[in-house]
């Protein structure tokens, strides 16, 4: 999946170089050369988890290494020697996207529309996210960008790109990760990363879709 995301990023790089999406980047509120750097930073930052705290689970997952599938994505369940779960914040999947969302909100002032979109995305992502024992929280990667597109156009047709990015990013983080924190201790995952694993793909694609929305709906 990460190889595919790298390929998508490189594709966008060439499109920006030919000025195809230069106007779209400007409409979303960030200069084109900064947007590509931001997307690439998010992708590279997905490898960085910042530890926050440790919690103890109820049992220990042992035995042979296994895999589970969820909406077409395969997750490897790592072997465990203890029942400690490290709660972390993913740099590329949580910190960078949240910072970009804050920047867009401050610059555009679209607080009400973004709030409505974020609430809708939070409810949907909370219902769709699934705790996977030994792995963490997983969410179908194609859902956040598609729903963010639909909700943002309905809420504010003229400012769909910004609302799509903000609501898609924050709604996914809150609904899929933060609201499922109470279940972390029962999943026996070695690392529970906010904005990582199964939710990162949807957040990354939401950023790209926001750019596309600015080209087609603004």
JOGIHU-V524525 format. One record per residue. N is the residue number from 1. PSI is psi in radians with two decimals (NA if undefined). OMEGA is omega as a letter, one per 40 degrees, with the letter a starting at -180 (* if undefined). D_CENTER is the distance of its C-alpha to the mean C-alpha in whole Angstrom. Layout:
BEGIN
n=N psi=PSI omega=OMEGA d_center=D_CENTER
n=N psi=PSI omega=OMEGA d_center=D_CENTER
END
This chain:
BEGIN
n=1 psi=-0.72 omega=i d_center=14
n=2 psi=-0.62 omega=i d_center=13
n=3 psi=-0.68 omega=i d_center=17
n=4 psi=-0.75 omega=a d_center=15
n=5 psi=-0.65 omega=i d_center=13
n=6 psi=-0.74 omega=i d_center=15
n=7 psi=-0.70 omega=i d_center=18
n=8 psi=-0.73 omega=i d_center=16
n=9 psi=-0.76 omega=i d_center=15
n=10 psi=-0.66 omega=i d_center=19
n=11 psi=-0.78 omega=i d_center=20
n=12 psi=-0.58 omega=i d_center=18
n=13 psi=-0.82 omega=a d_center=20
n=14 psi=-0.61 omega=i d_center=24
n=15 psi=-0.72 omega=i d_center=23
n=16 psi=-0.69 omega=a d_center=23
n=17 psi=-0.57 omega=i d_center=26
n=18 psi=0.20 omega=i d_center=28
n=19 psi=0.29 omega=a d_center=27
n=20 psi=-0.72 omega=a d_center=25
n=21 psi=0.22 omega=a d_center=22
n=22 psi=-0.78 omega=a d_center=24
n=23 psi=-0.65 omega=i d_center=24
n=24 psi=-0.72 omega=i d_center=21
n=25 psi=-0.66 omega=i d_center=19
n=26 psi=-0.68 omega=a d_center=22
n=27 psi=-0.53 omega=a d_center=22
n=28 psi=-0.24 omega=i d_center=18
n=29 psi=0.02 omega=a d_center=20
n=30 psi=2.31 omega=i d_center=19
n=31 psi=2.54 omega=a d_center=22
n=32 psi=-0.77 omega=a d_center=21
n=33 psi=-0.47 omega=i d_center=22
n=34 psi=-0.58 omega=a d_center=19
n=35 psi=-0.82 omega=a d_center=16
n=36 psi=-0.73 omega=i d_center=17
n=37 psi=-0.67 omega=i d_center=17
n=38 psi=-0.79 omega=i d_center=14
n=39 psi=-0.72 omega=a d_center=12
n=40 psi=-0.65 omega=i d_center=14
n=41 psi=-0.67 omega=i d_center=13
n=42 psi=-0.74 omega=a d_center=10
n=43 psi=-0.82 omega=i d_center=11
n=44 psi=-0.63 omega=i d_center=13
n=45 psi=-0.26 omega=i d_center=12
n=46 psi=-0.30 omega=i d_center=10
n=47 psi=-0.11 omega=a d_center=13
n=48 psi=2.06 omega=i d_center=14
n=49 psi=2.21 omega=i d_center=14
n=50 psi=1.94 omega=a d_center=16
n=51 psi=2.43 omega=i d_center=18
n=52 psi=-0.85 omega=a d_center=19
n=53 psi=2.96 omega=i d_center=21
n=54 psi=2.45 omega=i d_center=23
n=55 psi=2.76 omega=a d_center=24
n=56 psi=2.25 omega=i d_center=26
n=57 psi=3.13 omega=a d_center=26
n=58 psi=-0.60 omega=a d_center=28
n=59 psi=3.00 omega=i d_center=29
n=60 psi=2.27 omega=i d_center=29
n=61 psi=2.03 omega=a d_center=27
n=62 psi=-3.11 omega=i d_center=30
n=63 psi=-2.84 omega=a d_center=31
n=64 psi=2.65 omega=i d_center=30
n=65 psi=2.32 omega=a d_center=27
n=66 psi=2.94 omega=i d_center=25
n=67 psi=2.67 omega=i d_center=22
n=68 psi=2.65 omega=i d_center=21
n=69 psi=2.48 omega=i d_center=19
n=70 psi=1.97 omega=a d_center=17
n=71 psi=0.77 omega=i d_center=16
n=72 psi=-0.14 omega=i d_center=17
n=73 psi=2.38 omega=a d_center=15
n=74 psi=2.28 omega=a d_center=17
n=75 psi=2.35 omega=i d_center=17
n=76 psi=2.21 omega=i d_center=20
n=77 psi=1.95 omega=a d_center=21
n=78 psi=2.68 omega=i d_center=22
n=79 psi=2.58 omega=a d_center=26
n=80 psi=2.50 omega=i d_center=27
n=81 psi=-0.17 omega=i d_center=30
n=82 psi=3.13 omega=a d_center=29
n=83 psi=0.54 omega=i d_center=27
n=84 psi=2.29 omega=i d_center=25
n=85 psi=2.22 omega=i d_center=21
n=86 psi=2.09 omega=i d_center=20
n=87 psi=2.19 omega=a d_center=17
n=88 psi=2.90 omega=i d_center=15
n=89 psi=2.17 omega=a d_center=12
n=90 psi=2.27 omega=a d_center=10
n=91 psi=-0.78 omega=a d_center=11
n=92 psi=-0.47 omega=a d_center=8
n=93 psi=-0.23 omega=a d_center=5
n=94 psi=-0.96 omega=a d_center=7
n=95 psi=-0.95 omega=a d_center=10
n=96 psi=-0.86 omega=i d_center=10
n=97 psi=-0.66 omega=i d_center=8
n=98 psi=-0.66 omega=i d_center=10
n=99 psi=-0.72 omega=i d_center=13
n=100 psi=-0.70 omega=i d_center=12
n=101 psi=-0.75 omega=i d_center=12
n=102 psi=-0.70 omega=i d_center=15
n=103 psi=-0.79 omega=a d_center=17
n=104 psi=-0.71 omega=i d_center=16
n=105 psi=-0.79 omega=a d_center=18
n=106 psi=-0.66 omega=a d_center=20
n=107 psi=-0.65 omega=a d_center=22
n=108 psi=-0.47 omega=a d_center=22
n=109 psi=0.34 omega=a d_center=22
n=110 psi=1.01 omega=a d_center=20
n=111 psi=-0.80 omega=a d_center=20
n=112 psi=-0.88 omega=a d_center=21
n=113 psi=-0.69 omega=i d_center=20
n=114 psi=-0.62 omega=i d_center=16
n=115 psi=-0.81 omega=i d_center=17
n=116 psi=-0.83 omega=i d_center=18
n=117 psi=-0.70 omega=i d_center=15
n=118 psi=-0.69 omega=i d_center=13
n=119 psi=-0.76 omega=i d_center=16
n=120 psi=-0.78 omega=i d_center=16
n=121 psi=-0.63 omega=i d_center=12
n=122 psi=-0.79 omega=a d_center=12
n=123 psi=-0.83 omega=a d_center=15
n=124 psi=-0.81 omega=a d_center=14
n=125 psi=-0.60 omega=i d_center=11
n=126 psi=-0.70 omega=a d_center=13
n=127 psi=-0.56 omega=a d_center=16
n=128 psi=-0.47 omega=a d_center=14
n=129 psi=2.49 omega=a d_center=12
n=130 psi=2.23 omega=i d_center=15
n=131 psi=2.22 omega=i d_center=16
n=132 psi=2.08 omega=a d_center=17
n=133 psi=2.23 omega=i d_center=20
n=134 psi=-0.17 omega=a d_center=20
n=135 psi=-1.02 omega=a d_center=17
n=136 psi=-2.58 omega=a d_center=15
n=137 psi=2.29 omega=i d_center=12
n=138 psi=2.54 omega=a d_center=11
n=139 psi=2.38 omega=i d_center=10
n=140 psi=2.12 omega=a d_center=11
n=141 psi=-0.40 omega=a d_center=8
n=142 psi=-0.20 omega=a d_center=11
n=143 psi=-0.92 omega=a d_center=11
n=144 psi=-0.84 omega=a d_center=8
n=145 psi=-0.65 omega=a d_center=9
n=146 psi=-0.80 omega=a d_center=13
n=147 psi=-0.66 omega=i d_center=13
n=148 psi=-0.65 omega=i d_center=12
n=149 psi=-0.84 omega=a d_center=14
n=150 psi=-0.88 omega=a d_center=17
n=151 psi=-0.73 omega=a d_center=17
n=152 psi=-0.66 omega=i d_center=17
n=153 psi=-0.69 omega=i d_center=20
n=154 psi=-0.71 omega=a d_center=22
n=155 psi=-0.86 omega=a d_center=21
n=156 psi=1.68 omega=a d_center=22
n=157 psi=-0.63 omega=a d_center=23
n=158 psi=-0.36 omega=a d_center=24
n=159 psi=0.59 omega=a d_center=21
n=160 psi=-0.73 omega=a d_center=18
n=161 psi=-0.82 omega=a d_center=16
n=162 psi=-0.80 omega=a d_center=15
n=163 psi=-0.65 omega=i d_center=15
n=164 psi=-0.78 omega=a d_center=12
n=165 psi=-0.86 omega=a d_center=10
n=166 psi=-0.88 omega=a d_center=11
n=167 psi=-0.66 omega=i d_center=11
n=168 psi=-0.72 omega=a d_center=8
n=169 psi=-1.00 omega=a d_center=6
n=170 psi=-0.66 omega=i d_center=8
n=171 psi=-0.66 omega=i d_center=9
n=172 psi=-0.77 omega=a d_center=6
n=173 psi=-0.78 omega=a d_center=7
n=174 psi=-0.89 omega=a d_center=10
n=175 psi=-0.73 omega=a d_center=11
n=176 psi=-0.71 omega=a d_center=9
n=177 psi=-1.08 omega=a d_center=10
n=178 psi=-0.71 omega=a d_center=12
n=179 psi=-0.13 omega=i d_center=15
n=180 psi=0.18 omega=a d_center=15
n=181 psi=-0.55 omega=a d_center=16
n=182 psi=-0.35 omega=a d_center=20
n=183 psi=-0.06 omega=a d_center=19
n=184 psi=-0.76 omega=a d_center=18
n=185 psi=-0.33 omega=a d_center=22
n=186 psi=-0.12 omega=a d_center=23
n=187 psi=-0.20 omega=i d_center=21
n=188 psi=0.62 omega=i d_center=22
n=189 psi=2.42 omega=i d_center=19
n=190 psi=-0.63 omega=i d_center=20
n=191 psi=2.24 omega=i d_center=17
n=192 psi=1.83 omega=a d_center=14
n=193 psi=2.14 omega=i d_center=11
n=194 psi=2.05 omega=a d_center=9
n=195 psi=0.10 omega=a d_center=6
n=196 psi=-3.04 omega=i d_center=8
n=197 psi=-2.11 omega=a d_center=9
n=198 psi=-0.31 omega=a d_center=8
n=199 psi=-0.30 omega=a d_center=5
n=200 psi=-0.73 omega=a d_center=4
n=201 psi=-0.78 omega=a d_center=6
n=202 psi=-0.66 omega=a d_center=5
n=203 psi=-0.74 omega=i d_center=2
n=204 psi=-0.80 omega=a d_center=5
n=205 psi=-0.53 omega=i d_center=8
n=206 psi=-0.69 omega=i d_center=7
n=207 psi=-0.73 omega=i d_center=9
n=208 psi=-0.73 omega=a d_center=11
n=209 psi=-0.59 omega=i d_center=12
n=210 psi=-0.65 omega=i d_center=13
n=211 psi=-0.78 omega=i d_center=15
n=212 psi=-0.70 omega=i d_center=17
n=213 psi=-0.67 omega=a d_center=17
n=214 psi=-0.50 omega=i d_center=19
n=215 psi=-0.62 omega=a d_center=22
n=216 psi=-0.47 omega=a d_center=22
n=217 psi=-0.10 omega=a d_center=22
n=218 psi=NA omega=* d_center=23
END
